[in-house]
């Protein structure tokens, strides 16, 4: 307890030195690209920027899957020459149900449906129900898999879209099962980004059912979709997707040579080009609809087969909306609609104000504690102050090492850590004072002080740690950052008080062998 | 200053009879806590954006803010503000909007779209800039509130468990009762000051709880030590002795934490209300260690703790 080996001394000093080194990148410029250079990131509240919390619409993932499953069911039955009626989907149960044309066809129906291709093993089950109808049921595992895929895919698409806007250092992370956090430093007006992310940009090509034109109930497999420019007008469009907009290789905004209006030119990849050629060839004279997010952009008549794999969409675009749509088509469609459910934006001037406020508070708080310790605890107080400085350095070092983010609450966490850190020194000093008052020798008093205080120090830090673990677990953003800095601070406090300041005291004692302690 | 300390809080060997005033202390605490609970019920806490949901936009205008002009600009965008008020500097305006009722189908989308309307309105004011614009949807605010309360509740349970594990149940129970009393007073303080109750305030309260527990642990630690040392001393006297012995430390640590939080309250910008609550909590937590936690321990442990310092478990 009262002896520290050279090795221990050297290693404690080495840690402190390493701490100083790790802090340097925050103050200096990186000398060469090969030098590892890790520094603290400033949080959005200090740097200015936008935070968007987005919700992936999981219901639409299910609904989408069921629609394609229903479509696949129809195609499979028609392909096998079988009839059906009353096709219905139940999103809650994840089923597509229909009634066979006649009970005698049930076996053939089951056989045809079980032969449908599956994306994953046991994706769905086909069974006859007591009332004679047949149900195709998606397995919960397959749905869960699809949902996770949808979020992963969404993150990828969101990343592509944001990269295309030229944002610097965007952070895109998953939160929970169905949420995405987008952090955009430096962007203080996220309106355009919100618009870009809020658009699904799912483009598909369908045939228009001209036979159902004007009827209110267009019949099975056909939906009434509004026109993009005139939401009151509705067009009956087949549910079946002839060509998918995801089979695009390029899209760009351009001016239509004939009309002089803004339009979006696109190029299909080989799969898309082949499907587009086949569809247009088979349907010359009919109308096809270009559908974007369930709205008909345009429904031109097919004059001849289009085999080049190129196309153009026009429909009252402005320069901005054509550019944005081209960007969205290039980045790909979101697998499900995204909606913003929380946004926080900090302007650059407020961020600068907060940094200043945080630094002043940190500086003044640190100075006050140092003066207090010097006045009330003398020499041992100064040792505590040395430990306090080391504590600050080590906290910054650890945050830099992990390239952690520092927010204003994080700075408050540092400050409170500094206030609490000297508690250990105070405990030790008060104990030594008591032991001296009981008539112990300086050596015995210091020994007793260290010994008795250690368990108290551990106990008190453990309870503080518990509270902040909870805060970290349940908090979000800035509050988590506060809890994180305090948790790091508790670790550095234990190191600097139990090792560093104690060592300084012991070495001073060993050097001078005082008869009276400065307490 | 560089060798011997210049100042002392309390002289060595104080013998203040804290336990004689225990009923006084408990009664004062009870009155304050009951008053706080009444304040909590009416008028109640001012919920912050995190928990209430809605929109807050902070704007810095050119020259002193003209609220009429701000309201007029909002009106052109068909935005009805729940509040347009000043905060901090005279050229700073805070615009507060309530979230659309959660019963409407597209309330989340409308909440988020409102921010853009406010921005458009601000853009029409010459020289005005948006300092901060936050919008929290109803589902998020409900979740944040639930998580905040869970963090508080579980922390209390964990502190109870920890002290129970390290000490005896009397210590744990009196600590948690005291913490709950501290908590109610902090809530009362929030109601009186109109500080907004949000996640940052939950962080402040949890920090106070952690700090206050720490303070109690130190006193309890000494009580436990003295229980072993003085096997025949009456509990009241023993607790008094323990408090006196640790008094200098209690005051010392409270002062350093207080000093650390003080500049944050004075200069801490958006964290200043957080820091004021911390300062309040430090004072309450320190005094409750002496005047509340110790008397409750005395009431709970008068028979049990004294009969045998290490009862079989």
HADDOCK unambig.tbl for C-alpha pairs under 7 A between the chains (distance, minus, plus):
assign (segid A and resid 191 and name CA) (segid B and resid 116 and name CA) 6.70 0.50 0.50
assign (segid A and resid 340 and name CA) (segid B and resid 112 and name CA) 6.77 0.50 0.50
assign (segid A and resid 341 and name CA) (segid B and resid 108 and name CA) 6.05 0.50 0.50
assign (segid A and resid 341 and name CA) (segid B and resid 112 and name CA) 6.99 0.50 0.50
assign (segid A and resid 341 and name CA) (segid B and resid 136 and name CA) 6.45 0.50 0.50
assign (segid A and resid 341 and name CA) (segid B and resid 137 and name CA) 5.12 0.50 0.50
assign (segid A and resid 341 and name CA) (segid B and resid 140 and name CA) 6.91 0.50 0.50
assign (segid A and resid 342 and name CA) (segid B and resid 135 and name CA) 5.57 0.50 0.50
assign (segid A and resid 342 and name CA) (segid B and resid 136 and name CA) 4.49 0.50 0.50
assign (segid A and resid 342 and name CA) (segid B and resid 137 and name CA) 5.74 0.50 0.50
assign (segid A and resid 343 and name CA) (segid B and resid 134 and name CA) 5.53 0.50 0.50
assign (segid A and resid 343 and name CA) (segid B and resid 135 and name CA) 5.16 0.50 0.50
assign (segid A and resid 343 and name CA) (segid B and resid 136 and name CA) 6.46 0.50 0.50
assign (segid A and resid 344 and name CA) (segid B and resid 133 and name CA) 5.84 0.50 0.50
assign (segid A and resid 344 and name CA) (segid B and resid 134 and name CA) 4.16 0.50 0.50
assign (segid A and resid 344 and name CA) (segid B and resid 135 and name CA) 6.34 0.50 0.50
assign (segid A and resid 345 and name CA) (segid B and resid 132 and name CA) 5.36 0.50 0.50
assign (segid A and resid 345 and name CA) (segid B and resid 133 and name CA) 4.99 0.50 0.50
assign (segid A and resid 345 and name CA) (segid B and resid 134 and name CA) 5.97 0.50 0.50
assign (segid A and resid 346 and name CA) (segid B and resid 131 and name CA) 5.93 0.50 0.50
assign (segid A and resid 346 and name CA) (segid B and resid 132 and name CA) 4.44 0.50 0.50
assign (segid A and resid 346 and name CA) (segid B and resid 133 and name CA) 6.63 0.50 0.50
assign (segid A and resid 347 and name CA) (segid B and resid 130 and name CA) 6.38 0.50 0.50
assign (segid A and resid 347 and name CA) (segid B and resid 131 and name CA) 4.62 0.50 0.50
assign (segid A and resid 347 and name CA) (segid B and resid 132 and name CA) 5.71 0.50 0.50
assign (segid A and resid 349 and name CA) (segid B and resid 131 and name CA) 6.82 0.50 0.50
assign (segid A and resid 350 and name CA) (segid B and resid 131 and name CA) 5.58 0.50 0.50
assign (segid A and resid 354 and name CA) (segid B and resid 269 and name CA) 6.40 0.50 0.50
assign (segid A and resid 357 and name CA) (segid B and resid 267 and name CA) 5.58 0.50 0.50
assign (segid A and resid 357 and name CA) (segid B and resid 268 and name CA) 5.13 0.50 0.50
assign (segid A and resid 357 and name CA) (segid B and resid 269 and name CA) 5.98 0.50 0.50
assign (segid A and resid 358 and name CA) (segid B and resid 268 and name CA) 6.16 0.50 0.50
assign (segid A and resid 361 and name CA) (segid B and resid 263 and name CA) 4.82 0.50 0.50
assign (segid A and resid 361 and name CA) (segid B and resid 264 and name CA) 5.06 0.50 0.50
assign (segid A and resid 361 and name CA) (segid B and resid 267 and name CA) 6.20 0.50 0.50
assign (segid A and resid 361 and name CA) (segid B and resid 268 and name CA) 6.37 0.50 0.50
assign (segid A and resid 364 and name CA) (segid B and resid 263 and name CA) 6.24 0.50 0.50
assign (segid A and resid 365 and name CA) (segid B and resid 259 and name CA) 6.16 0.50 0.50
assign (segid A and resid 365 and name CA) (segid B and resid 260 and name CA) 4.35 0.50 0.50
assign (segid A and resid 365 and name CA) (segid B and resid 261 and name CA) 6.92 0.50 0.50
assign (segid A and resid 365 and name CA) (segid B and resid 263 and name CA) 5.85 0.50 0.50
assign (segid A and resid 366 and name CA) (segid B and resid 260 and name CA) 6.70 0.50 0.50
assign (segid A and resid 368 and name CA) (segid B and resid 259 and name CA) 6.14 0.50 0.50
assign (segid A and resid 369 and name CA) (segid B and resid 256 and name CA) 5.65 0.50 0.50
assign (segid A and resid 369 and name CA) (segid B and resid 259 and name CA) 6.36 0.50 0.50
assign (segid A and resid 369 and name CA) (segid B and resid 260 and name CA) 6.59 0.50 0.50
assign (segid A and resid 374 and name CA) (segid B and resid 1 and name CA) 5.92 0.50 0.50
assign (segid A and resid 374 and name CA) (segid B and resid 2 and name CA) 6.99 0.50 0.50
assign (segid A and resid 375 and name CA) (segid B and resid 1 and name CA) 5.70 0.50 0.50
assign (segid A and resid 375 and name CA) (segid B and resid 5 and name CA) 5.56 0.50 0.50
assign (segid A and resid 375 and name CA) (segid B and resid 6 and name CA) 5.25 0.50 0.50
assign (segid A and resid 375 and name CA) (segid B and resid 7 and name CA) 5.89 0.50 0.50
assign (segid A and resid 376 and name CA) (segid B and resid 5 and name CA) 4.94 0.50 0.50
assign (segid A and resid 376 and name CA) (segid B and resid 6 and name CA) 5.94 0.50 0.50
assign (segid A and resid 376 and name CA) (segid B and resid 7 and name CA) 4.95 0.50 0.50
assign (segid A and resid 376 and name CA) (segid B and resid 8 and name CA) 5.98 0.50 0.50
assign (segid A and resid 377 and name CA) (segid B and resid 5 and name CA) 4.63 0.50 0.50
assign (segid A and resid 378 and name CA) (segid B and resid 1 and name CA) 5.18 0.50 0.50
assign (segid A and resid 378 and name CA) (segid B and resid 2 and name CA) 5.25 0.50 0.50
assign (segid A and resid 378 and name CA) (segid B and resid 3 and name CA) 4.80 0.50 0.50
assign (segid A and resid 378 and name CA) (segid B and resid 4 and name CA) 4.62 0.50 0.50
assign (segid A and resid 378 and name CA) (segid B and resid 5 and name CA) 3.95 0.50 0.50
assign (segid A and resid 379 and name CA) (segid B and resid 2 and name CA) 5.19 0.50 0.50
assign (segid A and resid 379 and name CA) (segid B and resid 3 and name CA) 4.29 0.50 0.50
assign (segid A and resid 379 and name CA) (segid B and resid 4 and name CA) 6.29 0.50 0.50
assign (segid A and resid 415 and name CA) (segid B and resid 260 and name CA) 5.99 0.50 0.50
assign (segid A and resid 416 and name CA) (segid B and resid 257 and name CA) 6.43 0.50 0.50
assign (segid A and resid 416 and name CA) (segid B and resid 260 and name CA) 6.08 0.50 0.50
assign (segid A and resid 416 and name CA) (segid B and resid 261 and name CA) 6.53 0.50 0.50
assign (segid A and resid 419 and name CA) (segid B and resid 256 and name CA) 5.12 0.50 0.50
assign (segid A and resid 419 and name CA) (segid B and resid 257 and name CA) 4.20 0.50 0.50
assign (segid A and resid 419 and name CA) (segid B and resid 260 and name CA) 5.16 0.50 0.50
assign (segid A and resid 420 and name CA) (segid B and resid 257 and name CA) 5.77 0.50 0.50
assign (segid A and resid 423 and name CA) (segid B and resid 253 and name CA) 5.29 0.50 0.50
assign (segid A and resid 426 and name CA) (segid B and resid 249 and name CA) 6.10 0.50 0.50
assign (segid A and resid 426 and name CA) (segid B and resid 252 and name CA) 6.92 0.50 0.50
assign (segid A and resid 426 and name CA) (segid B and resid 253 and name CA) 6.96 0.50 0.50
assign (segid A and resid 427 and name CA) (segid B and resid 249 and name CA) 6.04 0.50 0.50
assign (segid A and resid 430 and name CA) (segid B and resid 249 and name CA) 6.26 0.50 0.50
assign (segid A and resid 456 and name CA) (segid B and resid 218 and name CA) 6.18 0.50 0.50
assign (segid A and resid 456 and name CA) (segid B and resid 221 and name CA) 6.78 0.50 0.50
assign (segid A and resid 460 and name CA) (segid B and resid 214 and name CA) 4.44 0.50 0.50
assign (segid A and resid 460 and name CA) (segid B and resid 217 and name CA) 6.32 0.50 0.50
assign (segid A and resid 463 and name CA) (segid B and resid 159 and name CA) 6.27 0.50 0.50
assign (segid A and resid 463 and name CA) (segid B and resid 210 and name CA) 6.08 0.50 0.50
assign (segid A and resid 463 and name CA) (segid B and resid 213 and name CA) 6.89 0.50 0.50
assign (segid A and resid 463 and name CA) (segid B and resid 214 and name CA) 6.63 0.50 0.50
assign (segid A and resid 464 and name CA) (segid B and resid 210 and name CA) 4.47 0.50 0.50
assign (segid A and resid 464 and name CA) (segid B and resid 211 and name CA) 6.62 0.50 0.50
assign (segid A and resid 466 and name CA) (segid B and resid 155 and name CA) 6.72 0.50 0.50
assign (segid A and resid 466 and name CA) (segid B and resid 158 and name CA) 6.93 0.50 0.50
assign (segid A and resid 467 and name CA) (segid B and resid 155 and name CA) 5.15 0.50 0.50
assign (segid A and resid 467 and name CA) (segid B and resid 206 and name CA) 6.13 0.50 0.50
assign (segid A and resid 467 and name CA) (segid B and resid 210 and name CA) 5.92 0.50 0.50
assign (segid A and resid 470 and name CA) (segid B and resid 151 and name CA) 5.29 0.50 0.50
assign (segid A and resid 470 and name CA) (segid B and resid 155 and name CA) 6.18 0.50 0.50
assign (segid A and resid 471 and name CA) (segid B and resid 151 and name CA) 5.80 0.50 0.50
assign (segid A and resid 471 and name CA) (segid B and resid 203 and name CA) 6.81 0.50 0.50
assign (segid A and resid 474 and name CA) (segid B and resid 147 and name CA) 5.30 0.50 0.50
assign (segid A and resid 474 and name CA) (segid B and resid 148 and name CA) 6.56 0.50 0.50
assign (segid A and resid 474 and name CA) (segid B and resid 151 and name CA) 5.82 0.50 0.50
assign (segid A and resid 475 and name CA) (segid B and resid 147 and name CA) 6.95 0.50 0.50
assign (segid A and resid 475 and name CA) (segid B and resid 148 and name CA) 6.85 0.50 0.50
assign (segid A and resid 479 and name CA) (segid B and resid 199 and name CA) 6.81 0.50 0.50
assign (segid A and resid 479 and name CA) (segid B and resid 200 and name CA) 6.06 0.50 0.50
assign (segid A and resid 479 and name CA) (segid B and resid 203 and name CA) 6.51 0.50 0.50
assign (segid A and resid 518 and name CA) (segid B and resid 3 and name CA) 5.92 0.50 0.50
assign (segid A and resid 518 and name CA) (segid B and resid 4 and name CA) 4.64 0.50 0.50
assign (segid A and resid 518 and name CA) (segid B and resid 5 and name CA) 6.97 0.50 0.50
assign (segid A and resid 519 and name CA) (segid B and resid 4 and name CA) 6.18 0.50 0.50
assign (segid A and resid 519 and name CA) (segid B and resid 5 and name CA) 6.39 0.50 0.50
